[in-house]
Amino acid sequence: MTPSRIPQQVSIMSESIHDFVARDIHGHERQLSEWRDQVLLVVNVASRCGFTPQYRALQKLYADHAGKGFTVLGFPCDQFGHQDPGDADAILDFCRTRYDVTFPLFEKIHVNGKDAHPLYVWLRRQAPGLLGSGAIKWNFTKFLLDREGLPVQRYAPATTPERIERDVLALLERQTAH
């Protein structure tokens, strides 16, 4: 399956994640402004990766904090070792039957290169990785965004959702107090 090609309608100079559009796992175009006022964890996911068991912890994080204004957005990606070769139906079936995933999943995308989804072009520029690297290095790279849709932290694939939870809670509490 080839990742969906969404025209780069939004400039990489966009002001927040809310300026972007992505197709969900069912092929429906979704305005990411739908998650305005939510703390978001955006993750490029894969079904056959050593980090795939993180789906369980991502789902737990989502389930535990969705009622407080938190959402995980999962973007399947097959750019790293061909670790998510299935079509949308296979990915959805895998996520639901193996990990009970209920957080929003999107169509398979590219996160690097000339065909990178505009959201990931923007995320890479807004929150560079180690030593200023923009490229996504592997599956399960995570971006934590505040309620205004701005990235506040980028996490390496090995950083578990359990370790990110304290940052999610701090952001939820800080932004609830205002």
C-alpha positions as CSV (number, residue, x, y, z in Angstrom):
1,M,0.0,0.0,0.0
2,T,1.3,3.4,-0.9
3,P,0.9,6.2,1.7
4,S,-1.8,8.7,0.9
5,R,-0.7,11.8,-0.9
6,I,-2.3,14.8,0.6
7,P,-1.5,18.0,-1.3
8,Q,0.7,20.3,0.7
9,Q,-2.1,22.8,1.2
10,V,-0.7,24.2,4.4
11,S,2.6,25.9,4.6
12,I,5.3,24.4,6.8
13,M,5.2,27.8,8.3
14,S,1.9,27.0,9.8
15,E,1.2,28.2,13.3
16,S,-0.1,25.0,14.9
17,I,-1.1,21.4,14.3
18,H,-4.6,22.7,14.0
19,D,-3.7,24.1,10.5
20,F,-3.3,20.6,9.1
21,V,-5.5,17.9,7.4
22,A,-4.9,14.2,7.4
23,R,-6.8,11.2,6.3
24,D,-7.9,8.8,9.0
25,I,-7.5,5.1,8.8
26,H,-10.9,4.9,7.1
27,G,-9.8,7.3,4.4
28,H,-11.8,10.3,5.6
29,E,-10.2,13.7,5.6
30,R,-9.9,15.1,9.1
31,Q,-9.1,18.6,10.2
32,L,-6.6,18.3,13.0
33,S,-8.3,21.4,14.5
34,E,-10.8,18.8,15.6
35,W,-8.5,18.2,18.6
36,R,-8.2,21.9,19.4
37,D,-7.8,22.4,23.2
38,Q,-6.4,18.9,23.6
39,V,-2.9,17.9,24.7
40,L,-1.7,15.6,21.9
41,L,0.9,12.9,21.6
42,V,1.6,12.4,17.9
43,V,3.3,9.1,17.1
44,N,4.5,7.4,13.9
45,V,3.6,3.8,14.6
46,A,4.3,0.4,12.9
47,S,2.9,-3.1,13.4
48,R,6.1,-5.1,13.1
49,C,8.6,-3.1,15.0
50,G,10.5,-3.9,18.2
51,F,8.7,-1.0,19.7
52,T,5.2,-2.2,18.6
53,P,4.3,-3.3,22.1
54,Q,4.2,0.4,23.0
55,Y,0.8,0.4,21.5
56,R,-0.5,-1.1,24.8
57,A,1.0,1.7,26.8
58,L,-0.1,4.4,24.4
59,Q,-3.6,3.0,24.7
60,K,-3.4,3.0,28.5
61,L,-2.1,6.6,28.5
62,Y,-5.0,7.6,26.2
63,A,-7.6,5.8,28.2
64,D,-6.3,7.1,31.5
65,H,-6.3,10.8,30.4
66,A,-8.7,11.3,27.6
67,G,-11.3,12.7,30.0
68,K,-8.8,15.4,31.0
69,G,-8.3,16.6,27.5
70,F,-5.6,14.3,26.1
71,T,-5.4,12.4,22.8
72,V,-2.9,10.1,21.1
73,L,-2.8,10.4,17.3
74,G,-1.2,7.4,15.6
75,F,0.3,7.7,12.1
76,P,1.3,4.4,10.6
77,C,4.6,4.5,8.6
78,D,6.4,1.9,6.6
79,Q,9.6,3.9,5.9
80,F,11.7,2.0,8.5
81,G,12.6,-1.6,7.7
82,H,9.2,-2.2,5.9
83,Q,7.7,-2.7,9.4
84,D,4.1,-1.7,8.5
85,P,3.5,-3.3,5.1
86,G,-0.3,-3.9,5.5
87,D,-3.2,-1.9,4.1
88,A,-5.5,0.3,6.3
89,D,-7.8,-2.7,7.1
90,A,-4.8,-4.9,8.2
91,I,-3.4,-2.1,10.4
92,L,-6.7,-1.4,12.0
93,D,-7.4,-5.0,12.7
94,F,-4.0,-5.6,14.1
95,C,-4.2,-2.5,16.4
96,R,-7.7,-3.4,17.7
97,T,-7.3,-7.2,18.1
98,R,-3.7,-7.2,19.5
99,Y,-3.7,-4.0,21.6
100,D,-7.3,-2.8,21.9
101,V,-6.4,0.6,20.4
102,T,-9.2,3.1,20.5
103,F,-7.2,6.3,20.0
104,P,-7.4,7.9,16.5
105,L,-5.3,6.2,13.8
106,F,-4.6,7.7,10.4
107,E,-3.7,6.4,6.9
108,K,-0.1,5.3,6.4
109,I,2.1,8.3,5.6
110,H,5.8,9.1,5.0
111,V,7.5,11.1,7.8
112,N,10.7,11.8,5.9
113,G,11.7,12.6,2.4
114,K,10.1,14.4,-0.5
115,D,6.8,12.6,0.1
116,A,6.7,13.4,3.8
117,H,3.2,14.4,5.1
118,P,3.2,18.2,5.6
119,L,2.4,17.7,9.3
120,Y,5.6,15.8,9.8
121,V,7.6,18.3,7.8
122,W,6.3,20.9,10.2
123,L,6.8,18.8,13.3
124,R,10.4,18.0,12.4
125,R,11.1,21.7,12.0
126,Q,9.3,22.8,15.1
127,A,10.9,20.1,17.3
128,P,14.2,18.8,16.0
129,G,15.7,15.7,17.4
130,L,19.1,15.1,19.0
131,L,21.8,17.6,18.0
132,G,19.2,19.5,15.9
133,S,18.5,16.6,13.5
134,G,15.2,17.1,11.7
135,A,14.8,13.6,10.3
136,I,12.7,11.0,12.1
137,K,15.1,8.2,12.9
138,W,12.7,5.3,13.5
139,N,9.1,4.2,14.3
140,F,7.5,5.4,17.5
141,T,9.1,8.8,17.6
142,K,6.7,10.9,19.7
143,F,5.8,14.6,19.7
144,L,3.9,16.1,22.7
145,L,1.9,19.2,21.8
146,D,0.1,21.6,24.1
147,R,-3.5,22.7,23.9
148,E,-2.6,25.4,21.4
149,G,-1.3,22.8,19.1
150,L,2.4,23.6,19.5
151,P,5.1,21.0,20.1
152,V,6.7,21.1,23.5
153,Q,8.8,18.0,23.4
154,R,10.1,15.3,21.0
155,Y,10.8,11.8,22.3
156,A,13.0,9.1,20.9
157,P,11.4,5.8,19.9
158,A,12.9,4.1,23.0
159,T,11.2,6.6,25.3
160,T,8.2,4.7,26.7
161,P,4.7,6.2,27.1
162,E,5.0,5.4,30.8
163,R,8.0,7.8,31.0
164,I,6.1,10.5,29.0
165,E,3.1,10.3,31.3
166,R,4.6,12.8,33.9
167,D,5.1,15.3,31.1
168,V,1.5,14.8,29.8
169,L,0.1,15.3,33.4
170,A,2.2,18.4,33.9
171,L,1.0,19.9,30.7
172,L,-2.6,19.0,31.4
173,E,-2.4,20.5,34.9
174,R,-0.5,23.6,33.8
175,Q,-2.9,24.3,31.0
176,T,-6.0,23.6,33.1
177,A,-4.9,26.1,35.7
178,H,-4.9,29.0,33.1
